[in-house]
Amino acid sequence: MSTLIVTVFVTLDGVMQAPGGPGEDVDEGFEHGGWQVPYVDDDFGRLMTDVFEHTADHLLLGRRTYDLFASYWPRVTDENNRIAVKLNSMPKYVASRTPRDLEWNNSHQLTGDAADSVARLKEQVDGVIMTQGSSDLIRTLQQHDLVDEYRLLINPVILGTGKRLFSEGASPSAWTLKESRTTGAGVQYCVYERSGKPEYGSFALDEEG
């Protein structure tokens, strides 16, 4: 049984759409593509290298993010780029209902309903399955309670529009902060581990209080 980790770049207002460039995702007229770039410094690079090298055993992507990654990372052949070496060699799974030719090394298609196929994958492989980007897929994982851990890279910027990490329909859940650190550019890295269902209380005094 594996652990499913969602690693995602988000703004202060929870937007995760198109962090890497203007043409990455323009759905609904999104005009802020590339908002992450000003906050990428040496600390950020070391952090992401560590996340990919020492955390992820399998990569799970939605169709659009897979196509974006597959158009870029196979062309990065520098053996000193440790992220590229890891991504190009590790098992990759793409959730897509449409049959596809997957040319990126060690890529596999998950067929059928995404929630069911990811649940089966979690039972079939060991280690850590990590997602990157893939907002539509993440929403499905949230709705079906399949996420075990979040690794959020929270950037000090507010956009006011765009696809958000959390939306209506996510399964209610409680989380424990396991790690937190800040890069020189002000990106807050937070690791949240699943701790069960939410608990509730009240600040109001009872009648005898």
N, C-alpha and C positions, 0 to 999 in steps of 0.2 A: 504494500500500500504506500502510495507516495503522498507528499505534501504539495499543495498547490499554492504558490505565492504570486500575488499580483504586484508587480513593480511598475510604478507609473510616475510620470512627471505631471505635477498639477500646479495651478496657480492658487493664490490665497482664496479665491472664490470657487475653487474646485474644478476649473476648466482643464481638460486634458487634450483638447483637440489641436493637432498640427503644431507640436512644440518645435519641430526641427526645420521648418522652412515654409515659405509662402504657398507653395503648390502642393503641400503634403495632404491636406484635406480642406476643401473649400465648401463642403456641404453647408446648406442654408446660408450661403454668402459670407462665410467666416473670413474675416479680413486680417486676422492677427497671427497668421502662420509665422513660425520662427521666434515666438516669444521666449523660448528657453535659451536661445543662443547667447544673449548677453550675460547669462549667469553661469556659463560653462568655463570653469577655471581649472587649474591643476588639481585642486582638492576634489572637484567633481569628477575629473578623469580617473583619479586614483580610486575613488569610491566606486564608480561604475565598473572599473576593471576588477575590483575585489568582489563585487556582487556577482558578476558573470563567472569569474574564475572559480570562486570558492562556494557559491551557493547553488547555482543552477546545474541540473543534470540533463534536463529536457526543456525545450522551448515550445510553448504553445501560443499560436498566433491566429488571429482572424484573417480572413481572405485579403483585405486591403493592406494590413500591416505586413503580412507575409510577402505580398508582391513588392512592397516598398523595400523591405529588407533584402529580398532576393535580387533586386535590381542593383543593390549597392555592395553588400558585404562580400559576395564571391569575387568581386574585383579588387578587394583589399587583400593583397598577397604578402604584405610585409610581415615576416615572422616575428618581428618585435611588437607588432600590434596584437596584444594578448586577447583583447576582446574579439577581434576578427578571427584569430586562430580558434578560439573556443566556439564562436557562433558557426563557423564554417564546418566544424567537425562534429558538433553535438547533434543528437536526434532532435528533429524539428517536426512539429505536428501542426497542420493547418485545418481549421474547422471550416468546411465549405460544402454546401449541398451539391454544387456543380462539379462533375468530374474534371480533373485538371492534370496537366503534365507538370510535374514538380521536378525541375532541373537542379535546384540547389541541393548540394550534397546532403545525404541522410535526411531527406524530407519525406513525410508521410501524410496522407490525407485521412482525416476523420470523417467518415460518412454518416449520413442520417442526422437525426436530431442532435444539436450541439451539446445540450445538457446531458443526454444519455451517453453520447460518445466520450465526453470528457470524464463522466463518472466511471465508465468502463476503463478508460486509460489510467485513471488514478488507482484502480484495483490491479491493473496489469503490470505497471512499472514501479520500480523502487526509486528512492531518492526524492529530488525536488523537481517539480514541474513549475516553470516560471512563465508568466505572460509579460508582454511588453506592448504598450499601445493597445490596440484592439478593443476600442470602447464598446462596440456592439456585443462582442463576445463576453467582455467583462460583465456587462449588464445581465446577460443570460446566466453567468456563473453566480452572480449575486442573488438573482431571483430564485435559484435552485440550491442555494446554501452550499456551494462547492468551494469557496475560498477559505483557506486555512490561515493565511497571513497576508498582510499588506506591507509593502515597502514603499513609502511615499517620499518623493522628493519635491518638497513644497517650495515653490519659487516666490520671491517677494514682489509679485505683480498681480494686479486685478484687471480683468478684461471685460467682465460684465456680460459676455455672450460666449456661446460655444458649448460643445458637448462636455458634460460634467461626469466626474467619476461616480458620484452617487445620485440616483434619481428615484422617482416613484417606483415602487415595486421591489426594492431590495429587501431580502429577508431580514427581519430584526435580529440583531446579534450584538454581543458585547465583546470588547477587545482589551488586551493588556499591552501597554507600551513596554517593549523589551529593550529598545535601544533608541538613542537620539543623539545626533551631532549636527553641527552646522559648518558649511563650507565657507571659505573666505569671501565668496560673493553673496553669502546670505541665504543659500539654499538649505532648508532644514530637512534632514534625512531622519525619518521616523519609521521604526519597525513595530508593527502591531500584530500580536498573536491572538488568534481566536480563543475566547475564554467562556463561551456558552451563550445563553440567552440574556437579554437585558433584565435587570432588576429594577423595581420601581418603589418609590416611597413618597412622602409628602412633607413639606416644610411647615404645614399648618399644624397648630397645636390641637390635640384631641380635647374633648369637652372637659376632661379632668386636669388638663395641663396648665 
